[in-house]
């Protein structure tokens, strides 16, 4: 039995396609919603998902809450803007069918093929998302959550699709929302005082990572827009942190 878990907040444009992509794979679909104000919950209900409304504290708490509600021997986490493919679903079924508890594996990396403004991004990343339920101990980390497992990670060879950043206005809205959350966490952890060179460093690093390490240069206009936007997102987060530090004086 496989439980698919999806965390949501205002994902009405993408949630249906996400849930439909795993209907043939999942024994149950669990949606944990962070108090959406759009039609996300209604759409998820119509797709047959079990819905839990849980106030957002951080991603680890949300993932752990969802895990506590799952009944499957296996757990797969998907983001609302992701889609499972036929090949991925078939491979996961085979993994579950042939799995042995004594093989030393507790979880699996999944490769994501990313699309930016519906353009195929020439970069693939790997995320830890599929777990044998008995061997996942939970999630840690307030900003960038990490799973704790017993055993080692293996890898699902087939990829899923990740449709990130489809609308500039929504990108800006999400950045404004999540940057506040991340700035609060950094402020609470006594982040070093922001100065001009820290701004320069994080913005330049963010751009270079997106444009070169993540192959934005292979994606034309979309690549330069995304890379500049990554730099801008970091600027907003750290500018809000600077503002909080300044108000503490």
C-alpha positions, 0 to 999 in steps of 0.5 A, spaced: 500 500 500 502 506 497 500 513 500 501 519 496 502 526 500 501 532 497 502 539 501 498 545 498 497 552 499 493 556 493 494 551 488 488 551 484 491 551 477 495 545 478 493 540 484 488 536 479 493 534 474 498 532 480 493 528 483 490 525 477 498 523 475 498 518 481 491 515 481 493 509 478 499 508 483 496 510 490 492 506 495 491 513 498 492 520 497 493 525 502 493 532 501 495 537 507 493 544 506 495 550 509 489 554 509 488 555 502 484 561 500 482 559 493 479 552 490 485 548 492 481 544 497 475 543 493 478 540 487 482 535 491 476 533 494 473 531 487 479 528 486 478 523 491 484 525 496 483 525 504 484 532 506 487 535 512 487 542 514 493 544 518 496 551 520 503 552 516 509 552 521 514 550 517 515 544 511 518 539 516 512 540 521 507 539 515 511 533 512 511 530 519 503 531 520 502 528 513 506 522 515 502 521 521 496 521 517 498 516 512 496 508 512 501 505 507 507 501 507 510 506 502 510 513 502 511 518 496 511 525 497 509 530 491 509 537 490 503 540 487 506 543 481 509 536 480 507 530 475 508 523 476 509 519 469 507 513 466 514 510 467 515 513 474 509 509 476 511 503 473 518 503 476 515 504 483 510 499 482 516 494 481 520 497 487 514 495 491 513 489 489 520 486 489 522 490 495 526 486 501 527 489 508 534 486 509 537 490 503 539 496 507 535 501 503 530 505 506 528 511 501 529 513 494 532 519 490 527 521 485 529 525 479 525 531 477 525 534 469 523 541 470 519 546 466 520 554 467 514 557 463 512 550 460 519 550 457 523 544 458 529 546 462 536 543 461 537 541 468 535 535 472 535 535 480 534 529 485 530 529 491 528 525 497 521 523 496 519 515 496 520 511 503 519 505 506 514 507 511 517 503 517 524 506 515 522 513 515 523 517 522 521 523 520 523 530 517 528 535 520 529 543 518 525 549 518 527 552 512 530 546 508 527 540 510 531 533 510 528 526 511 531 522 517 531 514 515 534 508 517 538 505 511 541 508 505 538 511 499 537 508 492 534 511 486 528 511 482 531 511 475 525 514 471 523 521 472 517 526 474 515 532 471 516 539 475 512 545 472 515 551 476 514 558 475 508 559 470 506 566 471 510 572 473 505 575 478 504 568 482 511 568 482 512 575 485 506 573 490 509 567 493 516 570 493 513 575 498 510 570 502 515 565 503 521 570 503 517 573 510 517 566 513 524 565 511 527 572 514 523 570 520 527 564 521 533 567 520 532 572 524 530 568 530 536 564 529 541 570 530 543 570 523 549 575 522 548 582 521 546 584 514 551 588 510 552 590 503 557 585 501 552 579 504 547 582 499 552 582 493 554 575 495 547 572 496 545 575 489 551 573 485 551 566 488 544 565 486 544 568 479 551 564 478 548 557 481 541 558 476 545 560 470 551 556 470 550 550 475 543 549 473 544 550 466 540 556 465 544 559 459 541 553 455 534 556 456 535 562 452 530 568 454 527 563 460 534 562 462 536 569 464 529 571 467 529 565 471 536 566 473 535 573 475 529 572 479 533 567 483 537 572 485 531 577 486 528 572 491 534 572 495 535 579 495 527 580 498 529 575 503 535 578 506 532 585 505 526 583 510 532 580 514 535 586 514 529 590 516 528 586 522 535 587 524 534 594 523 528 595 527 531 591 533 536 597 534 
